[in-house]
Amino acid sequence: MGLATTPAMLTQIEEQWKSRARTQGYKPGSNRYRQAELEFFVGAMAAIEAVTGNPSPPRWVIAGMRGDPIAV
């Protein structure tokens, strides 16, 4: 298969989201923040699966399905 997903990689992606959200001026907890966060992580999950052949990180999937913050 492709690359292995490591906890460090997931943390780096989460930090990229936080940086992007700050740059875009999204307010944590707002509807726009939640929508943009979900869109970002759905794209990240699709990319991870395409590269690694492994399913998405469960903590991202479950948080997204529940409407909870993904990158805490």
N, C-alpha and C positions, 0 to 999 in steps of 0.2 A: 504494500500500500504506500501511501504518502507519508508525510511527517506525522509525528506523534504530538498531540496537544499536551502542553505542560501547564501546571498551575501558574507559572510565571508568564506564559503567553496570555492566558486568560486575564490575569491581573493587568497586563500591559494594555490589552484591548479595553478593559474597563476604565483604565486611566485615560486612554484616548477619548473615550466617550465623555468623561467628566471634563476634559480640556475643551472638547468641541462644544459641549453644553455651555460652559462658561463663556467661550468666545462668541457664541450665538446669542448670549443673554437669556437663555432659558432659565426660568425659576423652578428649582426643585419642587415637586408636588403639584405644579400647574398641569393643566390638560395638555398644553403644547409640549412641555417637557416629557410627559409620559408618552405621548404619541411619537415624538422624535426619538426618544430612547428605544422604544419598541422597534421602530423602523431601522435604527442603527444596528440593534442586536439581531434582528432577523437577517439582515444582510451579512453580519459577521458570522452567524450560525451557518448560513448557506455557503459562505466562502470556506469556513473551517471544514464542513462536510465534503465539499468538492476537493479540497486539497488533501485531507487526511483519510477520507473514506469512512470516518467515524461519525456517529451521531453528535448532535449538539450537546453542550454541557447541560446536564439536567437542571442545575440551579438557575440558569438563564431561561430555560423553557418554562419551568414551573412559575418563576416570578413573573414572566411575561403573560402567562395564561391567567394568573391571579390578579394582574394589574398592580403588582407590587414593584417597587424599585428593583431594577436588575443589577445595577452597579451601586453597591452600598458604600 
